[in-house]
Amino acid sequence: MNANQPIGLFDSGIGGLTVANALAKAMPNERLIYFGDTAHLPYGDKSADLIKGYAEKITHFLLDNHCKAIVIACNTASSVAYEVVKDICADNAIAFNVIDPVVAKIKEENYQKVGIIGTLGTIGSNIYYDKIKAAKSSIRAYSLATPLLAPMIESGFIHGQISELVIENYLVNDILEEIEAIVLGCTHYPLIKKQIEQLYDRLHKSVDVLATNEIAAEFVKKVLLEKGLMANQKSTEPHHFYVSDYTASFEQTTRLFYGAEVKLERVNL
């Protein structure tokens, strides 16, 4: 591994582009190689063995592209395939997921009551709850599935009355009463972070909104700095964005998630 190698990351689709965006902002000198497994989305309704198989192929693809780090930019894949990715990377790259950095942040900030929202798959897996309790058993964690949020965001409803009503309907819930922080346990959700913060402001509640993409990006930066693997100069090569299936609508939606125009390249693994 050396500092001039790119950072690889993958997701079941395009939601992980919020992680790519956060990485690009946190480490502007780094070159990114993104893989969206759009042929197999969503991962949430797939078996663990199937997801591990997808993750294995994608990890080998990213290693073949000489990545020094591989970030699993997907909550579902992070929950079931991290050990597989870590084993494949071995000494050739550093493996990261988007869950452990958030759990570490919760422990570090000494929160006592934490809410977690995510897709049915992520919440049903109890991955955040189990890891938070393992990190510090005294923390009270409350999980809530919010299945309408991801399709709402993908459809472009991230501002206005519709999104406000859906967000409020979910978050004004007895399960999330008196929490000090809320985990956005889906890589889509950072796009509505401001709306969630505004809701809590209107309700006069002090709740820290923890976006997995930002926390994961800062954690990756910290580890690469410690290991002397951060690029000192901006790469002359552009970022690359690959997908396993291409449609024009995917490319249009990527602008929403990444915050800039993205050219997708189809690769059949």
C-alpha positions as CSV (number, residue, x, y, z in Angstrom):
1,M,0.0,0.0,0.0
2,N,1.1,3.6,-0.7
3,A,-0.5,7.0,-0.3
4,N,-1.0,7.5,-4.0
5,Q,-3.3,4.6,-4.4
6,P,-7.1,5.3,-4.7
7,I,-9.8,4.7,-2.1
8,G,-12.4,2.2,-3.3
9,L,-16.0,2.0,-2.0
10,F,-19.1,0.1,-2.9
11,D,-22.8,0.0,-2.3
12,S,-25.8,-1.9,-3.5
13,G,-26.8,1.1,-5.6
14,I,-26.2,4.8,-5.6
15,G,-27.0,5.7,-2.0
16,G,-23.3,5.2,-1.1
17,L,-22.5,8.2,-3.2
18,T,-23.3,10.3,-0.1
19,V,-20.3,8.5,1.4
20,A,-18.2,9.2,-1.7
21,N,-19.2,12.9,-1.4
22,A,-18.2,13.0,2.2
23,L,-14.8,11.3,1.5
24,A,-14.1,13.8,-1.4
25,K,-14.8,16.7,1.0
26,A,-12.8,15.3,3.9
27,M,-9.8,14.3,1.7
28,P,-9.8,16.4,-1.5
29,N,-6.5,15.0,-2.7
30,E,-7.7,11.4,-2.8
31,R,-8.9,9.6,-6.0
32,L,-12.1,7.5,-5.5
33,I,-13.2,4.4,-7.3
34,Y,-16.9,3.7,-6.6
35,F,-18.9,0.6,-7.5
36,G,-22.7,0.6,-7.3
37,D,-24.1,-2.9,-7.6
38,T,-27.3,-1.6,-9.3
39,A,-27.9,-5.0,-11.0
40,H,-28.6,-6.5,-7.5
41,L,-30.2,-3.7,-5.6
42,P,-31.6,-3.6,-3.0
43,Y,-29.4,-5.7,-0.7
44,G,-32.0,-5.5,2.1
45,D,-34.1,-8.3,0.7
46,K,-31.2,-10.6,-0.2
47,S,-29.7,-13.4,2.0
48,A,-26.5,-12.9,3.9
49,D,-24.7,-15.5,1.7
50,L,-25.8,-13.8,-1.5
51,I,-24.6,-10.4,-0.2
52,K,-21.3,-11.9,0.8
53,G,-20.9,-13.3,-2.7
54,Y,-21.5,-9.9,-4.3
55,A,-19.2,-8.2,-1.8
56,E,-16.4,-10.7,-2.6
57,K,-16.5,-10.0,-6.3
58,I,-16.6,-6.3,-5.9
59,T,-13.7,-6.3,-3.4
60,H,-11.6,-8.2,-5.9
61,F,-12.5,-5.7,-8.6
62,L,-11.5,-2.8,-6.3
63,L,-8.2,-4.5,-5.3
64,D,-7.5,-5.2,-9.0
65,N,-7.8,-1.4,-9.4
66,H,-5.1,-1.0,-6.7
67,C,-7.2,0.5,-4.0
68,K,-5.4,1.1,-0.7
69,A,-8.7,1.2,1.3
70,I,-12.1,-0.3,0.7
71,V,-15.1,1.3,2.3
72,I,-18.4,-0.7,2.4
73,A,-20.7,2.3,1.8
74,C,-23.9,0.3,2.6
75,N,-25.4,-0.4,6.0
76,T,-26.7,-3.9,4.9
77,A,-23.4,-5.0,3.4
78,S,-21.6,-3.5,6.4
79,S,-23.7,-5.7,8.7
80,V,-23.1,-9.0,7.0
81,A,-20.0,-8.8,4.7
82,Y,-17.4,-6.7,6.6
83,E,-15.4,-9.7,7.8
84,V,-15.4,-11.2,4.3
85,V,-14.1,-8.0,2.8
86,K,-11.6,-7.6,5.6
87,D,-10.3,-11.1,5.0
88,I,-10.0,-10.6,1.3
89,C,-8.2,-7.3,1.7
90,A,-5.7,-8.9,4.1
91,D,-2.5,-6.8,4.0
92,N,-3.3,-5.3,0.5
93,A,-5.9,-2.7,1.7
94,I,-7.6,-1.5,4.8
95,A,-11.3,-2.4,5.1
96,F,-13.9,0.0,6.5
97,N,-17.6,-0.2,7.1
98,V,-20.1,2.6,7.9
99,I,-21.4,1.2,11.2
100,D,-18.4,0.8,13.5
101,P,-17.3,4.5,13.2
102,V,-20.8,5.6,14.3
103,V,-20.9,3.3,17.3
104,A,-17.4,4.6,18.3
105,K,-18.8,8.2,18.0
106,I,-21.7,7.4,20.2
107,K,-19.5,5.9,22.9
108,E,-17.0,8.8,22.6
109,E,-19.8,11.4,23.1
110,N,-21.2,9.5,26.1
111,Y,-24.8,9.5,24.8
112,Q,-27.2,7.7,27.2
113,K,-30.2,7.6,24.9
114,V,-29.9,7.1,21.2
115,G,-32.4,6.6,18.4
116,I,-31.7,4.6,15.2
117,I,-33.7,4.9,12.0
118,G,-33.1,2.9,8.9
119,T,-34.5,0.5,6.3
120,L,-36.5,-2.6,7.3
121,G,-33.4,-4.7,6.6
122,T,-31.0,-2.7,8.7
123,I,-33.4,-2.3,11.6
124,G,-34.5,-5.9,11.4
125,S,-30.8,-7.0,11.6
126,N,-30.4,-5.2,15.0
127,I,-26.8,-4.5,13.9
128,Y,-26.7,-1.0,15.4
129,Y,-28.5,-1.9,18.6
130,D,-26.3,-4.9,19.2
131,K,-23.0,-3.1,18.5
132,I,-24.0,-0.1,20.6
133,K,-24.9,-2.3,23.5
134,A,-21.7,-4.2,23.1
135,A,-19.7,-1.0,23.1
136,K,-21.4,0.3,26.3
137,S,-24.2,-1.7,27.9
138,S,-25.7,1.2,29.8
139,I,-26.6,3.1,26.6
140,R,-30.4,2.9,25.9
141,A,-30.9,2.4,22.1
142,Y,-34.2,2.6,20.3
143,S,-34.7,1.4,16.8
144,L,-37.4,2.5,14.3
145,A,-37.8,1.3,10.7
146,T,-38.5,4.1,8.3
147,P,-39.1,2.3,5.0
148,L,-40.7,5.3,3.1
149,L,-37.7,7.6,3.5
150,A,-35.3,5.9,1.0
151,P,-37.8,5.8,-2.0
152,M,-39.0,9.3,-1.1
153,I,-35.4,10.6,-1.3
154,E,-34.7,8.7,-4.6
155,S,-37.8,10.3,-6.0
156,G,-36.4,13.7,-5.3
157,F,-38.7,14.6,-2.4
158,I,-36.1,16.0,0.0
159,H,-37.6,19.5,0.4
160,G,-41.1,20.8,0.8
161,Q,-44.3,19.7,2.5
162,I,-44.3,16.0,1.4
163,S,-40.9,15.3,2.9
164,E,-41.6,17.3,6.0
165,L,-44.8,15.4,6.7
166,V,-43.2,12.0,6.2
167,I,-40.2,12.8,8.4
168,E,-42.4,14.2,11.1
169,N,-44.8,11.2,11.0
170,Y,-41.8,8.9,11.6
171,L,-39.8,10.9,14.1
172,V,-42.6,12.2,16.4
173,N,-42.9,8.7,17.8
174,D,-43.0,7.6,21.5
175,I,-40.1,5.2,20.7
176,L,-37.8,8.2,20.0
177,E,-38.9,10.3,22.9
178,E,-36.1,11.9,25.0
179,I,-33.3,10.7,22.8
180,E,-30.0,12.7,22.8
181,A,-28.9,11.7,19.3
182,I,-30.4,9.9,16.3
183,V,-28.4,7.7,13.9
184,L,-29.3,8.0,10.2
185,G,-28.8,4.3,9.5
186,C,-29.1,4.5,5.8
187,T,-26.7,6.1,3.3
188,H,-29.7,7.9,1.6
189,Y,-30.6,9.7,4.8
190,P,-27.8,12.3,4.9
191,L,-29.8,14.1,2.1
192,I,-32.5,14.9,4.6
193,K,-30.2,15.6,7.6
194,K,-31.1,19.3,7.5
195,Q,-34.8,18.6,7.4
196,I,-34.5,16.4,10.4
197,E,-32.5,19.0,12.3
198,Q,-35.1,21.6,11.4
199,L,-37.9,19.4,12.7
200,Y,-36.1,19.0,16.1
201,D,-35.6,22.8,16.2
202,R,-39.3,23.4,15.6
203,L,-40.1,20.9,18.4
204,H,-37.5,22.7,20.6
205,K,-35.6,19.4,21.2
206,S,-31.9,19.1,21.4
207,V,-31.0,16.0,19.4
208,D,-27.7,15.5,17.6
209,V,-28.2,14.1,14.1
210,L,-25.5,11.6,13.3
211,A,-25.0,11.1,9.5
212,T,-23.1,7.9,8.8
213,N,-21.4,9.3,5.7
214,E,-19.7,12.2,7.5
215,I,-18.7,10.1,10.5
216,A,-17.3,7.3,8.3
217,A,-15.4,9.7,6.1
218,E,-13.7,11.3,9.2
219,F,-12.8,7.9,10.5
220,V,-11.3,6.8,7.2
221,K,-9.3,10.1,7.2
222,K,-8.1,9.5,10.8
223,V,-6.9,6.0,10.0
224,L,-5.1,6.9,6.8
225,L,-3.4,9.8,8.5
226,E,-2.2,7.5,11.3
227,K,-0.8,5.0,8.8
228,G,0.8,7.6,6.6
229,L,-1.4,6.7,3.7
230,M,-3.1,10.0,2.9
231,A,-2.3,11.5,-0.5
232,N,-0.2,14.7,-0.2
233,Q,-1.0,16.0,-3.7
234,K,-4.2,16.0,-5.6
235,S,-4.4,13.1,-8.1
236,T,-4.2,13.9,-11.7
237,E,-6.6,11.1,-12.5
238,P,-10.3,11.6,-12.1
239,H,-12.7,9.7,-9.8
240,H,-14.3,6.6,-11.4
241,F,-17.9,5.5,-10.9
242,Y,-18.8,2.0,-11.9
243,V,-22.2,0.2,-11.9
244,S,-23.2,-3.4,-12.6
245,D,-26.3,-2.2,-14.5
246,Y,-26.8,1.1,-16.3
247,T,-29.9,3.2,-17.0
248,A,-30.1,6.9,-17.7
249,S,-32.3,7.4,-14.6
250,F,-29.5,6.0,-12.4
251,E,-27.1,8.6,-13.9
252,Q,-29.6,11.4,-13.3
253,T,-30.2,10.4,-9.7
254,T,-26.4,10.2,-9.0
255,R,-26.3,14.0,-9.2
256,L,-28.7,14.2,-6.3
257,F,-26.6,11.8,-4.1
258,Y,-23.1,12.9,-5.1
259,G,-23.9,16.6,-5.4
260,A,-22.2,16.9,-8.9
261,E,-22.5,15.4,-12.3
262,V,-21.3,11.8,-12.5
263,K,-20.4,9.7,-15.5
264,L,-21.3,6.0,-14.8
265,E,-19.4,3.2,-16.4
266,R,-21.0,-0.3,-16.6
267,V,-18.9,-3.2,-15.6
268,N,-20.0,-6.8,-15.6
269,L,-18.4,-8.8,-12.8
